[in-house]
Amino acid sequence: MSQTIGFLGAGRMASAMIARSLEQGYRVQVWNRSPGKTEPLVALGATACSTPADAVSNVDIVISFMADDTGSEAVWLGDNGALAAMKPGTLAVECSTLSHGFVLDLAAKITAAGYDYIDAPVTGVPADIQAGNTVFLIGADETVLDRAWPFMNAVGKRIVHFGPIGSGTVYKLMHNLLGAVHIAAAAELVAVAQKAGLDGDVVAETFATGANASMSGKMTLPGMISGNHHEGIHFTTGLRAKDAAYAMQLATDMNMSLPVGQAASDAFKKATADGLGDLAQSAVIETVKNNK
């Protein structure tokens, strides 16, 4: 008999993984703060729930996809939260990109309540997730990971085990900070090229095939050149700013200075403060252009 998965959140990434889970024969219960986002998932076969507690009732695995620490704390530990409603033996899997300190604290509370916890942020854009190309970045005890392996293997492409709880988040935060660096640097390239009168299409093609190309840069360059930051949003400026800030907090906690990462973090923080947080992360170029 297939397992039942309880999903907390139905944003872009979560919805893609829910669709993949249903395709693989899993039963799905889902809660989202904005109920309307669950309607397309119900059409695919998921069951919409009114609270996080309802979504985890009698499930085998709980998967959380929240935007930040505050959202994760609310769905796990808040009123009608998941932790108080899970049946014995339920596996708790946190796929959100969260601060390292919060992950350790949340894991301690969940394990103290008698449940196994996996630190499992993911990489991939929504289309990759739905196609089964998720990469899980794992921090967990190996025997606990064994419990989640069949599900993760069914819905994903690769499972990378970095070590104990928290280690998956360490890698994810630095991975996303590197993305912020690449995108902020690409924005400077485009801003200078445009001011110098270079053809945008030529710039994009040369960058994409050159030695300094990066996936993050290539994905965001078309939006930077066209100025269209409103359509086809895979990841927002605000979320990139949040992840970069969490990465810099991790560096501070480790008594490390990351000046390049700090510069990229500051660029996305300013772009968000400039009102661009809900737009695609390519919008950081607008702040770069306005820097004097």
C-alpha positions as CSV (number, residue, x, y, z in Angstrom):
1,M,0.0,0.0,0.0
2,S,1.3,3.4,-0.9
3,Q,2.2,5.9,1.8
4,T,0.4,9.1,2.7
5,I,2.4,12.3,2.6
6,G,1.3,15.4,4.5
7,F,2.5,18.6,2.9
8,L,2.8,21.9,4.7
9,G,2.8,24.6,2.1
10,A,1.7,24.7,-1.6
11,G,4.1,27.3,-3.0
12,R,6.0,26.8,-6.3
13,M,8.4,24.2,-5.1
14,A,5.9,22.4,-2.9
15,S,3.3,22.2,-5.6
16,A,5.8,20.8,-8.0
17,M,6.8,18.0,-5.5
18,I,3.1,17.3,-4.7
19,A,2.4,16.8,-8.4
20,R,5.3,14.5,-8.7
21,S,4.3,12.6,-5.5
22,L,0.8,12.0,-6.9
23,E,2.3,10.8,-10.2
24,Q,4.3,8.3,-8.3
25,G,1.2,6.9,-6.6
26,Y,1.5,8.5,-3.1
27,R,-1.6,9.8,-1.4
28,V,-1.2,13.5,-0.5
29,Q,-2.8,15.7,2.2
30,V,-1.9,19.4,1.9
31,W,-2.4,22.6,3.8
32,N,-1.5,26.1,2.6
33,R,-2.1,29.5,4.3
34,S,-3.8,30.7,1.1
35,P,-6.3,27.9,0.3
36,G,-6.7,28.9,-3.3
37,K,-3.2,27.6,-4.1
38,T,-4.3,24.0,-3.2
39,E,-7.2,23.9,-5.8
40,P,-5.0,22.8,-8.7
41,L,-3.5,20.1,-6.5
42,V,-6.9,18.9,-5.5
43,A,-7.7,18.6,-9.2
44,L,-4.7,16.2,-9.4
45,G,-5.9,14.1,-6.5
46,A,-4.6,15.7,-3.4
47,T,-6.8,16.3,-0.3
48,A,-6.9,19.9,0.9
49,C,-6.8,20.5,4.7
50,S,-7.9,23.4,6.8
51,T,-5.0,23.4,9.3
52,P,-1.4,22.0,9.5
53,A,-2.7,19.6,12.1
54,D,-5.3,18.3,9.7
55,A,-2.7,17.9,7.0
56,V,-0.5,15.6,9.1
57,S,-3.3,13.5,10.5
58,N,-2.5,9.8,9.9
59,V,0.3,10.4,7.4
60,D,3.6,8.5,7.2
61,I,5.8,11.5,6.3
62,V,5.4,15.2,6.8
63,I,7.1,17.5,4.2
64,S,7.4,21.2,5.0
65,F,8.0,23.9,2.4
66,M,7.9,27.3,4.1
67,A,9.4,30.6,3.1
68,D,11.4,31.3,6.3
69,D,11.9,30.5,9.9
70,T,8.7,32.3,11.0
71,G,6.6,30.2,8.7
72,S,8.3,27.0,9.6
73,E,7.9,27.6,13.3
74,A,4.2,28.4,12.8
75,V,3.3,25.2,10.9
76,W,5.3,22.9,13.2
77,L,4.8,24.5,16.6
78,G,2.0,27.1,16.4
79,D,-1.7,26.8,17.0
80,N,-3.0,23.8,15.2
81,G,0.6,23.0,14.3
82,A,1.8,19.7,13.0
83,L,4.0,18.5,15.9
84,A,1.1,18.1,18.3
85,A,-1.0,16.2,15.8
86,M,1.4,13.6,14.3
87,K,0.8,9.9,15.0
88,P,3.7,7.9,16.5
89,G,6.3,7.0,14.0
90,T,5.6,9.9,11.6
91,L,8.8,11.1,9.9
92,A,9.3,14.9,9.9
93,V,11.1,16.2,6.8
94,E,11.9,20.0,6.6
95,C,12.6,21.0,2.9
96,S,12.5,24.7,3.5
97,T,15.6,26.9,3.3
98,L,15.9,28.1,6.9
99,S,18.6,29.6,9.1
100,H,21.0,27.1,10.6
101,G,20.3,28.0,14.2
102,F,16.6,27.6,13.7
103,V,17.0,24.2,12.1
104,L,19.0,22.9,15.0
105,D,16.4,24.3,17.5
106,L,13.4,22.9,15.5
107,A,15.1,19.5,15.2
108,A,15.7,19.4,18.9
109,K,12.1,20.1,19.7
110,I,10.8,17.5,17.2
111,T,13.2,14.8,18.3
112,A,12.4,15.5,21.9
113,A,8.8,14.8,21.1
114,G,9.8,11.4,19.9
115,Y,9.9,11.8,16.1
116,D,12.7,11.4,13.6
117,Y,13.7,14.5,11.8
118,I,15.5,15.1,8.5
119,D,17.1,18.4,7.5
120,A,16.4,18.2,3.7
121,P,16.5,21.5,1.7
122,V,16.3,20.9,-2.0
123,T,17.7,22.4,-5.2
124,G,16.0,22.8,-8.6
125,V,13.4,25.1,-10.1
126,P,9.8,24.0,-10.0
127,A,9.9,22.4,-13.5
128,D,12.8,20.2,-12.4
129,I,11.0,19.2,-9.2
130,Q,7.9,18.1,-11.0
131,A,10.0,16.2,-13.6
132,G,11.6,14.2,-10.7
133,N,15.0,16.0,-10.8
134,T,15.0,17.2,-7.2
135,V,18.3,17.1,-5.4
136,F,17.8,16.5,-1.7
137,L,20.6,18.0,0.5
138,I,20.4,15.9,3.7
139,G,21.5,16.4,7.2
140,A,20.3,13.4,9.3
141,D,21.2,10.2,11.0
142,E,21.8,7.5,8.4
143,T,19.3,5.1,9.8
144,V,16.7,7.9,9.8
145,L,17.5,8.7,6.2
146,D,16.9,5.1,5.3
147,R,13.3,5.6,6.2
148,A,12.8,8.5,3.8
149,W,15.0,7.0,1.0
150,P,12.1,5.2,-0.9
151,F,10.0,8.4,-1.1
152,M,13.0,10.7,-2.0
153,N,14.2,8.2,-4.6
154,A,10.8,8.1,-6.2
155,V,10.3,11.8,-6.4
156,G,13.9,13.0,-6.9
157,K,17.0,12.4,-8.8
158,R,19.8,12.6,-6.2
159,I,20.1,12.3,-2.4
160,V,23.3,13.9,-1.0
161,H,24.0,13.0,2.6
162,F,26.3,15.6,4.1
163,G,26.2,14.4,7.7
164,P,24.2,15.1,10.9
165,I,21.2,17.4,11.2
166,G,22.1,20.9,10.1
167,S,24.7,19.9,7.6
168,G,22.2,19.9,4.7
169,T,21.2,23.5,5.6
170,V,24.9,24.6,5.8
171,Y,25.4,23.5,2.2
172,K,22.1,24.9,1.0
173,L,22.8,28.3,2.5
174,M,26.2,28.6,1.0
175,H,24.9,27.2,-2.3
176,N,22.2,29.9,-2.4
177,L,24.7,32.6,-1.4
178,L,26.9,31.5,-4.3
179,G,23.9,32.0,-6.5
180,A,23.4,35.5,-5.1
181,V,27.0,36.3,-6.0
182,H,26.6,35.0,-9.5
183,I,23.4,36.9,-10.1
184,A,24.6,40.2,-8.6
185,A,27.8,40.0,-10.7
186,A,25.8,39.2,-13.9
187,A,23.6,42.2,-13.1
188,E,26.7,44.4,-13.0
189,L,27.9,42.9,-16.4
190,V,24.6,43.7,-18.0
191,A,24.2,47.1,-16.5
192,V,27.6,48.2,-17.8
193,A,27.0,46.5,-21.2
194,Q,23.7,48.3,-21.6
195,K,25.1,51.7,-20.6
196,A,27.9,51.2,-23.1
197,G,25.4,50.4,-25.9
198,L,26.1,46.7,-26.4
199,D,23.5,44.5,-28.0
200,G,21.7,42.6,-25.3
201,D,21.2,39.4,-27.3
202,V,24.8,39.3,-28.2
203,V,25.8,39.8,-24.5
204,A,23.4,37.0,-23.4
205,E,24.7,34.5,-26.0
206,T,28.3,35.3,-25.3
207,F,27.9,35.0,-21.6
208,A,25.9,31.7,-21.8
209,T,28.7,30.1,-23.9
210,G,31.6,31.7,-22.1
211,A,34.0,30.4,-19.4
212,N,32.3,32.5,-16.7
213,A,28.8,31.3,-17.4
214,S,26.8,30.0,-14.4
215,M,23.4,28.4,-14.3
216,S,22.1,31.2,-12.0
217,G,23.5,33.9,-14.3
218,K,22.1,32.3,-17.4
219,M,18.6,31.9,-15.9
220,T,18.4,35.5,-14.9
221,L,20.2,37.3,-17.8
222,P,17.1,37.4,-20.1
223,G,15.1,39.2,-17.5
224,M,17.9,41.6,-16.8
225,I,18.2,42.4,-20.5
226,S,14.5,42.7,-21.2
227,G,13.6,44.4,-18.0
228,N,10.7,42.0,-17.5
229,H,10.9,40.8,-13.9
230,H,7.2,40.1,-13.6
231,E,6.7,36.9,-15.6
232,G,8.0,33.3,-15.3
233,I,9.1,33.8,-11.7
234,H,10.9,30.8,-10.4
235,F,12.5,32.5,-7.4
236,T,12.0,36.0,-6.1
237,T,14.4,38.8,-5.1
238,G,13.0,38.7,-1.6
239,L,13.6,35.0,-1.2
240,R,17.2,35.4,-2.5
241,A,17.7,38.2,0.0
242,K,16.4,36.1,2.8
243,D,18.6,33.1,2.0
244,A,21.7,35.3,1.6
245,A,21.0,36.9,5.0
246,Y,20.7,33.5,6.6
247,A,24.0,32.5,5.0
248,M,25.7,35.6,6.3
249,Q,24.3,34.9,9.8
250,L,25.8,31.4,9.6
251,A,29.2,32.9,8.7
252,T,28.9,35.3,11.7
253,D,28.0,32.4,14.0
254,M,31.2,30.6,12.8
255,N,33.3,33.8,13.3
256,M,34.0,34.0,9.6
257,S,34.1,37.0,7.3
258,L,32.7,36.6,3.7
259,P,33.1,40.0,2.0
260,V,32.0,38.8,-1.5
261,G,29.0,37.1,-0.1
262,Q,28.2,40.1,2.0
263,A,28.3,42.4,-1.0
264,A,25.8,40.1,-2.8
265,S,23.6,39.9,0.2
266,D,23.6,43.7,0.5
267,A,22.6,44.0,-3.1
268,F,19.6,41.8,-2.7
269,K,18.7,43.4,0.6
270,K,18.7,46.8,-1.0
271,A,16.6,45.5,-4.0
272,T,14.0,44.2,-1.6
273,A,14.0,47.4,0.4
274,D,13.5,49.2,-3.0
275,G,10.2,47.3,-3.4
276,L,11.4,44.6,-5.8
277,G,11.1,41.7,-3.4
278,D,8.1,40.0,-5.0
279,L,9.6,40.2,-8.5
280,A,12.0,37.7,-10.1
281,Q,15.5,37.8,-8.8
282,S,16.7,39.4,-12.1
283,A,15.2,42.6,-10.7
284,V,18.4,43.1,-8.6
285,I,19.7,44.8,-11.8
286,E,17.4,47.8,-11.2
287,T,19.1,48.5,-7.9
288,V,22.6,48.0,-9.5
289,K,21.7,50.5,-12.2
290,N,20.7,53.0,-9.6
291,N,23.9,52.7,-7.6
292,K,26.1,55.7,-8.1
